[in-house]
Amino acid sequence: TDPAHDHVPSIYVTAIDGLGLHRLTPPGSTDLGPVWSPDGSQIAFVRQEETGPNAVIVIPSAGGAERRVSPTHARYTAWTPGGREIIAGGPRPHQRNYDLDAVSVATGEHRRLTHPDQLVDAWERFGYSPDGSRFAFTGWTGPQGAPEILVEPASGGPARQVTRLGISLRGWCWLPDSRSLLVVSNEPGARRLFRLRLDDPSLALTPLEGGGDETFHPATAAAGGEVRAVF
């Protein structure tokens, strides 16, 4: 946030060591949820609009002209494998559920990702695994209750509920192995980081050491032969 402009959040890029802070988006706009394109050349984010739905916007990661891709009612966005589409969310009339569409960056064409029987919460994170084999989102498993994380094959098929945290779910992201999730939960009392292995039949959460308390908005990447997390 820039103190000179009413602490409105903007998108910045910096090195891992925190040096070379570079501002990408202009002051005065509330910009949230930046995600790198698969090739690293672009960053997509959500801009909160004063009237109407939010907007999914793409900008070169080195800086440059912005381009609006689609309106969205979601708080996050994500890239599809290959980097040709970005995911936007739209509400279902007279329901609290949402639909997720993959939107072509080149043409703006929409492709529906979710099914009518899925109860999707587009205000929480969603996205493909790094290898593109799975798609995860948060959604309701019934007409009542809090959102849980569900994972389904990217090629189509039934979604599997992988968390049962209720209101203690506080965010998540994929790990680079595409077989695990990094989950934030306050089930012990404070927001902490946990690893969830999707091949574990018990789907137990394993605490991640070194994350501390009151963490949120995690993201991960593989770099230099190791996995790094930022939050």
Backbone as CSV, one residue per row, in Angstrom:
resi,resn,N_x,N_y,N_z,CA_x,CA_y,CA_z,C_x,C_y,C_z
1,THR,0.842,-1.188,0.000,0.000,0.000,0.000,0.881,1.243,0.000
2,ASP,0.384,2.304,-0.592,1.113,3.559,-0.708,0.502,4.579,0.255
3,PRO,1.223,4.978,1.298,0.658,5.932,2.265,0.224,7.252,1.634
4,ALA,0.817,7.600,0.492,0.463,8.869,-0.146,-0.880,8.807,-0.858
5,HIS,-1.443,7.609,-0.990,-2.712,7.466,-1.710,-3.701,6.656,-0.881
6,ASP,-3.925,7.058,0.333,-4.971,6.493,1.193,-4.805,5.000,1.446
7,HIS,-3.546,4.512,1.399,-3.269,3.108,1.719,-4.026,2.139,0.817
8,VAL,-4.257,2.533,-0.432,-4.928,1.649,-1.388,-3.910,0.632,-1.910
9,PRO,-4.240,-0.669,-1.891,-3.247,-1.669,-2.310,-3.004,-1.664,-3.811
10,SER,-1.736,-1.758,-4.188,-1.305,-1.880,-5.573,-0.412,-3.112,-5.702
11,ILE,-0.065,-3.478,-6.947,0.756,-4.651,-7.208,2.211,-4.217,-7.382
12,TYR,3.099,-4.881,-6.668,4.539,-4.632,-6.756,5.251,-5.949,-7.051
13,VAL,6.444,-5.845,-7.643,7.333,-6.990,-7.829,8.646,-6.677,-7.130
14,THR,9.196,-7.693,-6.446,10.482,-7.519,-5.790,11.251,-8.822,-5.855
15,ALA,12.546,-8.764,-5.650,13.364,-9.966,-5.598,13.089,-10.722,-4.295
16,ILE,13.512,-11.993,-4.254,13.303,-12.805,-3.062,13.937,-12.160,-1.835
17,ASP,15.071,-11.471,-2.036,15.740,-10.837,-0.896,15.109,-9.503,-0.510
18,GLY,14.043,-9.108,-1.203,13.346,-7.876,-0.848,13.907,-6.625,-1.481
19,LEU,14.926,-6.763,-2.313,15.538,-5.593,-2.941,14.892,-5.331,-4.303
20,GLY,14.960,-4.085,-4.732,14.474,-3.727,-6.049,12.968,-3.712,-6.166
21,LEU,12.278,-3.123,-5.192,10.817,-3.055,-5.233,10.362,-2.232,-6.437
22,HIS,9.510,-2.832,-7.266,9.068,-2.179,-8.501,7.554,-2.191,-8.550
23,ARG,6.968,-1.011,-8.692,5.512,-0.900,-8.723,4.995,-1.144,-10.135
24,LEU,3.957,-2.011,-10.242,3.377,-2.327,-11.535,2.101,-1.563,-11.829
25,THR,1.226,-1.421,-10.836,-0.085,-0.827,-11.085,-0.154,0.584,-10.509
26,PRO,-0.984,1.443,-11.085,-1.010,2.849,-10.691,-1.694,3.057,-9.348
27,PRO,-1.406,4.177,-8.688,-2.089,4.475,-7.427,-3.554,4.783,-7.655
28,GLY,-4.332,4.577,-6.600,-5.747,4.911,-6.667,-6.654,3.754,-7.006
29,SER,-6.111,2.635,-7.479,-6.915,1.461,-7.796,-6.629,0.373,-6.777
30,THR,-7.661,-0.332,-6.347,-7.509,-1.407,-5.377,-7.257,-2.701,-6.131
31,ASP,-6.002,-3.163,-6.112,-5.577,-4.319,-6.888,-5.178,-5.451,-5.954
32,LEU,-5.665,-6.657,-6.254,-5.536,-7.781,-5.340,-5.164,-9.052,-6.087
33,GLY,-4.627,-10.024,-5.344,-4.483,-11.394,-5.834,-3.610,-11.578,-7.051
34,PRO,-2.376,-11.047,-7.107,-1.554,-11.213,-8.302,-1.074,-12.654,-8.468
35,VAL,-1.066,-13.136,-9.715,-0.549,-14.470,-10.031,0.286,-14.402,-11.312
36,TRP,1.453,-15.041,-11.277,2.340,-15.083,-12.436,1.769,-16.007,-13.502
37,SER,1.955,-15.648,-14.771,1.633,-16.566,-15.858,2.632,-17.723,-15.825
38,PRO,2.287,-18.871,-16.417,3.203,-20.013,-16.376,4.602,-19.720,-16.920
39,ASP,4.705,-18.839,-17.931,6.028,-18.528,-18.476,6.686,-17.338,-17.793
40,GLY,6.022,-16.738,-16.807,6.612,-15.639,-16.054,6.578,-14.295,-16.738
41,SER,5.986,-14.206,-17.926,6.030,-12.952,-18.679,4.943,-11.965,-18.288
42,GLN,3.862,-12.463,-17.654,2.733,-11.611,-17.328,2.245,-11.881,-15.911
43,ILE,1.529,-10.914,-15.385,0.894,-11.057,-14.077,-0.575,-10.701,-14.250
44,ALA,-1.429,-11.578,-13.765,-2.868,-11.311,-13.751,-3.283,-10.964,-12.333
45,PHE,-4.273,-10.086,-12.200,-4.746,-9.699,-10.877,-6.189,-9.254,-10.981
46,VAL,-6.802,-9.039,-9.832,-8.189,-8.588,-9.767,-8.218,-7.144,-9.279
47,ARG,-8.925,-6.302,-10.000,-9.099,-4.902,-9.590,-10.526,-4.712,-9.089
48,GLN,-10.647,-4.196,-7.881,-11.960,-3.891,-7.326,-12.483,-2.596,-7.946
49,GLU,-13.670,-2.688,-8.519,-14.275,-1.525,-9.141,-15.263,-0.873,-8.179
50,GLU,-15.418,0.448,-8.315,-16.346,1.171,-7.438,-17.788,0.798,-7.733
51,THR,-18.104,0.514,-8.981,-19.457,0.087,-9.372,-19.335,-1.126,-10.270
52,GLY,-20.296,-2.017,-10.180,-20.285,-3.199,-11.025,-19.324,-4.252,-10.526
53,PRO,-19.118,-5.289,-11.337,-18.212,-6.366,-10.922,-16.755,-5.925,-10.936
54,ASN,-15.895,-6.744,-10.323,-14.460,-6.518,-10.406,-13.982,-6.819,-11.826
55,ALA,-12.690,-6.627,-12.066,-12.125,-6.882,-13.385,-10.858,-7.714,-13.247
56,VAL,-10.693,-8.697,-14.134,-9.433,-9.424,-14.256,-8.566,-8.673,-15.251
57,ILE,-7.360,-8.329,-14.822,-6.464,-7.514,-15.634,-5.119,-8.222,-15.760
58,VAL,-4.487,-8.073,-16.925,-3.168,-8.638,-17.193,-2.204,-7.504,-17.468
59,ILE,-0.973,-7.647,-16.922,0.060,-6.640,-17.142,1.393,-7.363,-17.314
60,PRO,2.288,-6.886,-18.191,3.611,-7.519,-18.295,4.325,-7.500,-16.942
61,SER,5.000,-8.578,-16.604,5.640,-8.656,-15.292,6.793,-7.667,-15.149
62,ALA,7.327,-7.169,-16.278,8.369,-6.141,-16.221,7.789,-4.739,-16.231
63,GLY,6.453,-4.629,-16.293,5.794,-3.331,-16.364,5.345,-3.024,-17.783
64,GLY,4.312,-2.220,-17.887,3.803,-1.861,-19.205,2.315,-1.623,-19.174
65,ALA,1.699,-1.700,-20.335,0.279,-1.385,-20.469,-0.584,-2.511,-19.902
66,GLU,-1.633,-2.127,-19.174,-2.599,-3.089,-18.655,-3.585,-3.475,-19.754
67,ARG,-4.179,-4.674,-19.582,-5.234,-5.093,-20.489,-6.318,-5.802,-19.697
68,ARG,-7.548,-5.316,-19.815,-8.679,-5.954,-19.142,-9.101,-7.189,-19.933
69,VAL,-9.206,-8.304,-19.220,-9.550,-9.566,-19.867,-11.019,-9.895,-19.693
70,SER,-11.543,-9.669,-18.471,-12.924,-10.071,-18.220,-13.430,-9.428,-16.943
71,PRO,-14.731,-9.161,-16.863,-15.311,-8.856,-15.553,-15.324,-10.131,-14.707
72,THR,-15.326,-9.955,-13.401,-15.374,-11.104,-12.503,-16.022,-10.687,-11.191
73,HIS,-16.687,-11.629,-10.564,-17.203,-11.404,-9.221,-16.349,-12.117,-8.184
74,ALA,-15.204,-12.637,-8.615,-14.300,-13.343,-7.709,-13.277,-12.385,-7.114
75,ARG,-12.670,-12.812,-6.010,-11.614,-12.031,-5.377,-10.234,-12.477,-5.844
76,TYR,-10.164,-13.649,-6.483,-8.906,-14.188,-6.986,-9.055,-14.490,-8.466
77,THR,-7.932,-14.782,-9.108,-7.927,-15.318,-10.454,-6.814,-16.353,-10.528
78,ALA,-6.728,-17.065,-11.641,-5.698,-18.087,-11.834,-5.525,-18.313,-13.322
79,TRP,-4.344,-18.808,-13.711,-4.075,-19.142,-15.105,-4.396,-20.606,-15.356
80,THR,-4.809,-20.913,-16.556,-4.927,-22.305,-16.957,-3.555,-22.787,-17.434
81,PRO,-3.335,-24.116,-17.478,-2.055,-24.626,-17.986,-1.797,-24.125,-19.408
82,GLY,-0.599,-23.678,-19.652,-0.262,-23.131,-20.960,-0.337,-21.624,-21.019
83,GLY,-1.082,-21.001,-20.100,-1.101,-19.553,-20.011,-1.936,-18.846,-21.058
84,ARG,-2.850,-19.562,-21.719,-3.678,-18.910,-22.741,-5.008,-18.397,-22.196
85,GLU,-5.388,-18.858,-20.995,-6.664,-18.461,-20.413,-6.489,-18.074,-18.953
86,ILE,-7.423,-17.241,-18.486,-7.458,-16.809,-17.088,-8.858,-17.114,-16.558
87,ILE,-8.943,-17.474,-15.284,-10.216,-17.890,-14.709,-10.912,-16.703,-14.049
88,ALA,-12.197,-16.537,-14.378,-13.036,-15.495,-13.788,-14.277,-16.154,-13.194
89,GLY,-14.881,-15.491,-12.226,-16.056,-16.034,-11.546,-17.286,-15.184,-11.773
90,GLY,-18.424,-15.849,-11.906,-19.694,-15.142,-12.068,-20.756,-15.748,-11.180
91,PRO,-21.648,-14.940,-10.607,-22.672,-15.466,-9.701,-23.792,-16.169,-10.448
92,ARG,-24.425,-17.115,-9.792,-25.639,-17.728,-10.318,-26.827,-16.927,-9.812
93,PRO,-27.771,-16.611,-10.675,-28.911,-15.773,-10.264,-29.656,-16.366,-9.075
94,HIS,-29.880,-15.525,-8.091,-30.682,-15.864,-6.914,-30.063,-16.996,-6.089
95,GLN,-28.738,-17.216,-6.209,-28.047,-18.224,-5.425,-26.786,-17.620,-4.847
96,ARG,-26.242,-18.271,-3.806,-24.956,-17.819,-3.286,-23.803,-18.523,-3.999
97,ASN,-24.107,-19.405,-4.938,-23.092,-20.162,-5.651,-22.574,-19.376,-6.853
98,TYR,-21.388,-19.792,-7.342,-20.746,-19.136,-8.469,-20.407,-20.167,-9.539
99,ASP,-20.133,-19.689,-10.723,-19.544,-20.489,-11.787,-18.170,-19.915,-12.110
100,LEU,-17.272,-20.778,-12.538,-15.930,-20.368,-12.929,-15.759,-20.606,-14.422
101,ASP,-15.279,-19.581,-15.130,-15.030,-19.660,-16.563,-13.555,-19.439,-16.853
102,ALA,-13.029,-20.201,-17.821,-11.716,-19.906,-18.380,-11.903,-18.929,-19.530
103,VAL,-11.223,-17.794,-19.464,-11.407,-16.723,-20.444,-10.135,-16.595,-21.277
104,SER,-10.267,-16.654,-22.590,-9.121,-16.523,-23.480,-8.509,-15.129,-23.362
105,VAL,-7.205,-15.066,-23.123,-6.528,-13.769,-23.043,-6.533,-13.086,-24.400
106,ALA,-6.484,-13.856,-25.465,-6.403,-13.285,-26.813,-7.742,-12.815,-27.338
107,THR,-8.816,-13.578,-27.080,-10.099,-13.280,-27.712,-11.204,-12.896,-26.740
108,GLY,-11.033,-13.185,-25.443,-12.083,-12.925,-24.476,-13.169,-13.979,-24.448
109,GLU,-13.017,-15.053,-25.218,-14.023,-16.119,-25.250,-14.061,-16.855,-23.917
110,HIS,-15.280,-17.154,-23.428,-15.486,-17.830,-22.155,-15.717,-19.323,-22.370
111,ARG,-15.113,-20.125,-21.467,-15.312,-21.573,-21.465,-15.649,-22.003,-20.037
112,ARG,-16.815,-22.600,-19.839,-17.289,-22.960,-18.499,-16.458,-24.116,-17.926
113,LEU,-15.982,-23.933,-16.691,-15.204,-24.953,-16.012,-16.019,-25.747,-15.000
114,THR,-16.971,-25.106,-14.361,-17.723,-25.745,-13.283,-19.027,-26.335,-13.799
115,HIS,-19.618,-27.209,-12.993,-20.854,-27.891,-13.356,-22.021,-27.312,-12.551
116,PRO,-23.233,-27.399,-13.074,-24.387,-26.824,-12.372,-24.614,-27.400,-10.981
117,ASP,-24.173,-28.653,-10.760,-24.411,-29.259,-9.453,-23.315,-28.938,-8.437
118,GLN,-22.278,-28.213,-8.850,-21.204,-27.848,-7.925,-21.537,-26.533,-7.220
119,LEU,-21.275,-26.494,-5.929,-21.557,-25.310,-5.115,-20.245,-24.575,-4.866
120,VAL,-19.897,-23.685,-5.767,-18.579,-23.060,-5.789,-18.593,-21.738,-5.037
121,ASP,-17.530,-21.501,-4.249,-17.335,-20.230,-3.562,-16.199,-19.486,-4.251
122,ALA,-16.515,-18.581,-5.157,-15.496,-17.885,-5.942,-14.770,-16.802,-5.147
123,TRP,-15.196,-16.557,-3.900,-14.480,-15.584,-3.075,-13.255,-16.189,-2.408
124,GLU,-13.076,-17.492,-2.569,-11.876,-18.150,-2.074,-11.034,-18.584,-3.276
125,ARG,-9.837,-19.091,-2.987,-8.885,-19.417,-4.049,-9.346,-20.626,-4.876
126,PHE,-8.896,-20.660,-6.124,-9.121,-21.777,-7.024,-7.939,-21.837,-7.972
127,GLY,-7.695,-22.999,-8.589,-6.614,-23.049,-9.554,-6.165,-24.456,-9.895
128,TYR,-5.433,-24.564,-11.021,-4.882,-25.828,-11.482,-3.594,-26.159,-10.732
129,SER,-3.321,-27.459,-10.623,-2.045,-27.896,-10.070,-0.923,-27.490,-11.023
130,PRO,0.314,-27.372,-10.533,1.410,-26.939,-11.412,1.595,-27.810,-12.649
131,ASP,1.312,-29.115,-12.554,1.459,-29.971,-13.726,0.210,-30.008,-14.594
132,GLY,-0.842,-29.277,-14.197,-2.056,-29.181,-14.990,-2.976,-30.377,-14.918
133,SER,-2.702,-31.329,-14.030,-3.493,-32.558,-14.003,-4.745,-32.454,-13.140
134,ARG,-4.787,-31.498,-12.225,-5.900,-31.386,-11.292,-6.354,-29.941,-11.176
135,PHE,-7.616,-29.787,-10.792,-8.175,-28.466,-10.542,-8.777,-28.476,-9.143
136,ALA,-8.468,-27.461,-8.358,-8.975,-27.371,-6.986,-9.722,-26.063,-6.801
137,PHE,-10.747,-26.117,-5.956,-11.526,-24.928,-5.655,-12.146,-25.106,-4.278
138,THR,-12.664,-24.039,-3.746,-13.398,-24.130,-2.491,-14.881,-24.044,-2.795
139,GLY,-15.637,-24.861,-2.076,-17.066,-24.889,-2.330,-17.814,-25.513,-1.176
140,TRP,-19.120,-25.359,-1.232,-19.968,-25.936,-0.201,-20.302,-27.374,-0.571
141,THR,-20.330,-28.234,0.407,-20.697,-29.627,0.168,-22.189,-29.853,0.394
142,GLY,-22.908,-28.817,0.770,-24.350,-28.879,0.977,-24.901,-27.479,1.083
143,PRO,-26.196,-27.337,1.273,-26.797,-26.002,1.325,-26.361,-25.181,2.534
144,GLN,-25.820,-25.825,3.562,-25.370,-25.122,4.761,-23.886,-25.395,4.983
145,GLY,-23.287,-24.636,5.911,-21.902,-24.884,6.291,-20.919,-23.979,5.588
146,ALA,-19.641,-24.157,5.944,-18.556,-23.326,5.414,-17.910,-24.015,4.216
147,PRO,-17.224,-23.249,3.357,-16.566,-23.856,2.195,-15.433,-24.798,2.609
148,GLU,-15.256,-25.844,1.819,-14.151,-26.783,1.955,-13.406,-26.843,0.628
149,ILE,-12.208,-27.427,0.637,-11.430,-27.583,-0.593,-11.847,-28.863,-1.296
150,LEU,-12.088,-28.762,-2.597,-12.421,-29.910,-3.427,-11.425,-29.987,-4.580
151,VAL,-11.064,-31.208,-4.964,-10.100,-31.430,-6.042,-10.708,-32.388,-7.052
152,GLU,-10.542,-32.070,-8.344,-11.066,-32.930,-9.397,-10.041,-33.055,-10.510
153,PRO,-10.113,-34.116,-11.313,-9.216,-34.229,-12.467,-9.453,-33.088,-13.451
154,ALA,-8.378,-32.559,-14.013,-8.529,-31.470,-14.980,-9.260,-31.925,-16.227
155,SER,-9.206,-33.220,-16.530,-9.877,-33.757,-17.700,-11.357,-33.970,-17.483
156,GLY,-11.834,-33.741,-16.256,-13.231,-33.946,-15.927,-13.409,-35.132,-14.994
157,GLY,-14.474,-35.139,-14.250,-14.719,-36.214,-13.299,-15.218,-35.656,-11.994
158,PRO,-15.613,-36.518,-11.076,-16.175,-36.036,-9.813,-15.134,-35.338,-8.956
159,ALA,-15.581,-34.307,-8.245,-14.707,-33.591,-7.318,-14.683,-34.315,-5.978
160,ARG,-13.499,-34.376,-5.369,-13.338,-35.037,-4.083,-13.102,-33.991,-2.998
161,GLN,-13.861,-34.044,-1.934,-13.649,-33.157,-0.806,-12.414,-33.619,-0.042
162,VAL,-11.437,-32.707,0.155,-10.184,-33.103,0.794,-9.974,-32.442,2.153
163,THR,-10.821,-31.504,2.548,-10.740,-30.917,3.893,-12.091,-31.028,4.574
164,ARG,-12.033,-31.027,5.889,-13.238,-30.976,6.721,-12.943,-30.059,7.907
165,LEU,-12.671,-28.804,7.556,-12.230,-27.838,8.547,-13.318,-26.864,8.961
166,GLY,-14.416,-26.794,8.216,-15.461,-25.847,8.566,-14.943,-24.423,8.517
167,ILE,-15.285,-23.657,9.524,-14.902,-22.241,9.526,-13.427,-22.030,9.814
168,SER,-12.670,-23.085,10.119,-11.253,-22.904,10.428,-10.368,-22.930,9.184
169,LEU,-10.934,-23.138,7.980,-10.162,-23.024,6.751,-9.886,-21.551,6.470
170,ARG,-8.597,-21.212,6.292,-8.223,-19.809,6.131,-7.339,-19.561,4.913
171,GLY,-7.427,-20.450,3.917,-6.662,-20.250,2.690,-5.856,-21.485,2.326
172,TRP,-5.383,-21.516,1.074,-4.618,-22.668,0.603,-3.920,-22.314,-0.703
173,CYS,-2.995,-23.178,-1.134,-2.389,-23.090,-2.457,-1.802,-24.457,-2.798
174,TRP,-1.492,-24.670,-4.064,-0.824,-25.897,-4.491,0.645,-25.871,-4.097
175,LEU,1.202,-27.039,-3.819,2.641,-27.209,-3.707,3.181,-27.650,-5.063
176,PRO,4.459,-27.402,-5.354,4.992,-27.688,-6.695,4.908,-29.141,-7.126
177,ASP,4.778,-30.097,-6.185,4.707,-31.499,-6.586,3.368,-31.881,-7.198
178,SER,2.381,-30.979,-7.143,1.033,-31.213,-7.678,0.301,-32.348,-6.981
179,ARG,0.863,-32.863,-5.898,0.216,-33.928,-5.130,-0.116,-33.490,-3.709
180,SER,0.198,-32.228,-3.388,-0.013,-31.736,-2.035,-0.517,-30.305,-2.081
181,LEU,-1.202,-29.918,-1.006,-1.661,-28.549,-0.833,-1.027,-27.957,0.410
182,LEU,-0.796,-26.659,0.381,-0.425,-25.902,1.575,-1.706,-25.244,2.079
183,VAL,-2.102,-25.568,3.292,-3.386,-25.139,3.830,-3.162,-24.259,5.050
184,VAL,-3.926,-23.174,5.144,-3.909,-22.322,6.334,-5.166,-22.631,7.143
185,SER,-4.973,-22.941,8.419,-6.108,-23.232,9.288,-5.848,-22.648,10.667
186,ASN,-6.917,-22.213,11.312,-6.804,-21.759,12.695,-7.444,-22.765,13.647
187,GLU,-7.459,-24.031,13.220,-8.035,-25.071,14.071,-7.337,-25.158,15.431
188,PRO,-5.992,-24.975,15.506,-5.371,-24.988,16.841,-5.587,-23.699,17.627
189,GLY,-6.148,-22.670,16.982,-6.376,-21.399,17.664,-5.756,-20.212,16.975
190,ALA,-4.666,-20.425,16.212,-4.017,-19.359,15.458,-3.835,-19.829,14.022
191,ARG,-3.813,-18.892,13.072,-3.632,-19.266,11.668,-2.232,-19.823,11.461
192,ARG,-2.142,-21.092,11.030,-0.860,-21.746,10.808,-0.867,-22.486,9.479
193,LEU,0.337,-22.827,9.021,0.501,-23.513,7.752,0.557,-25.021,7.972
194,PHE,-0.139,-25.763,7.100,-0.150,-27.212,7.149,0.031,-27.752,5.734
195,ARG,0.609,-28.953,5.660,0.707,-29.661,4.382,-0.349,-30.749,4.344
196,LEU,-1.036,-30.858,3.206,-2.056,-31.871,3.007,-1.663,-32.693,1.785
197,ARG,-1.329,-33.956,1.998,-0.961,-34.856,0.900,-2.229,-35.504,0.351
198,LEU,-2.477,-35.306,-0.926,-3.705,-35.816,-1.521,-3.705,-37.326,-1.663
199,ASP,-2.507,-37.957,-1.636,-2.446,-39.411,-1.710,-2.515,-40.077,-0.342
200,ASP,-2.677,-39.285,0.710,-2.837,-39.820,2.055,-4.310,-40.150,2.275
201,PRO,-4.658,-41.425,2.474,-6.069,-41.773,2.635,-6.755,-41.041,3.783
202,SER,-5.982,-40.711,4.824,-6.581,-40.016,5.969,-6.721,-38.521,5.734
203,LEU,-6.023,-37.989,4.706,-6.043,-36.549,4.408,-5.746,-35.725,5.655
204,ALA,-4.760,-36.181,6.409,-4.390,-35.499,7.647,-3.544,-34.261,7.339
205,LEU,-3.709,-33.223,8.145,-2.908,-32.009,8.013,-1.630,-32.152,8.832
206,THR,-0.487,-31.912,8.185,0.814,-31.972,8.854,1.324,-30.563,9.068
207,PRO,1.617,-30.148,10.314,2.095,-28.779,10.534,3.398,-28.512,9.781
208,LEU,3.513,-27.317,9.224,4.725,-26.891,8.522,5.535,-26.020,9.472
209,GLU,6.716,-26.497,9.835,7.537,-25.764,10.797,8.067,-24.476,10.183
210,GLY,8.208,-23.468,11.014,8.813,-22.215,10.588,7.839,-21.187,10.065
211,GLY,6.566,-21.548,9.941,5.607,-20.591,9.415,5.120,-19.589,10.436
212,GLY,5.202,-19.960,11.715,4.729,-19.051,12.751,3.217,-19.009,12.813
213,ASP,2.700,-18.069,13.582,1.266,-17.895,13.755,0.747,-16.725,12.920
214,GLU,-0.571,-16.696,12.761,-1.270,-15.601,12.065,-0.779,-15.420,10.628
215,THR,-0.596,-16.530,9.920,-0.195,-16.479,8.514,-1.425,-16.548,7.606
216,PHE,-1.280,-16.016,6.397,-2.343,-16.116,5.397,-1.761,-15.814,4.023
217,HIS,-2.564,-16.020,2.968,-2.186,-15.791,1.572,-0.879,-16.507,1.198
218,PRO,-0.802,-17.838,1.345,0.437,-18.532,0.976,0.552,-18.736,-0.527
219,ALA,1.781,-18.855,-1.000,2.085,-19.261,-2.372,3.406,-20.015,-2.327
220,THR,3.613,-20.919,-3.287,4.826,-21.729,-3.294,5.416,-21.783,-4.687
221,ALA,6.702,-22.150,-4.758,7.393,-22.347,-6.027,8.609,-23.222,-5.784
222,ALA,9.051,-23.907,-6.828,10.293,-24.669,-6.771,11.408,-23.798,-7.331
223,ALA,12.503,-23.689,-6.584,13.623,-22.851,-7.014,14.921,-23.422,-6.469
224,GLY,15.909,-23.594,-7.344,17.204,-24.064,-6.896,17.172,-25.428,-6.238
225,GLY,16.261,-26.291,-6.682,16.203,-27.630,-6.131,15.455,-27.738,-4.817
226,GLU,14.828,-26.668,-4.376,14.066,-26.707,-3.135,12.734,-26.016,-3.323
227,VAL,11.818,-26.305,-2.410,10.502,-25.674,-2.437,10.505,-24.468,-1.508
228,ARG,10.038,-23.350,-2.024,9.950,-22.138,-1.211,8.491,-21.729,-1.048
229,ALA,8.182,-21.212,0.102,6.847,-20.692,0.375,6.950,-19.232,0.746
230,VAL,5.982,-18.449,0.285,5.896,-17.035,0.651,4.503,-16.799,1.176
231,PHE,4.386,-15.987,2.214,3.076,-15.745,2.837,3.140,-14.411,3.553
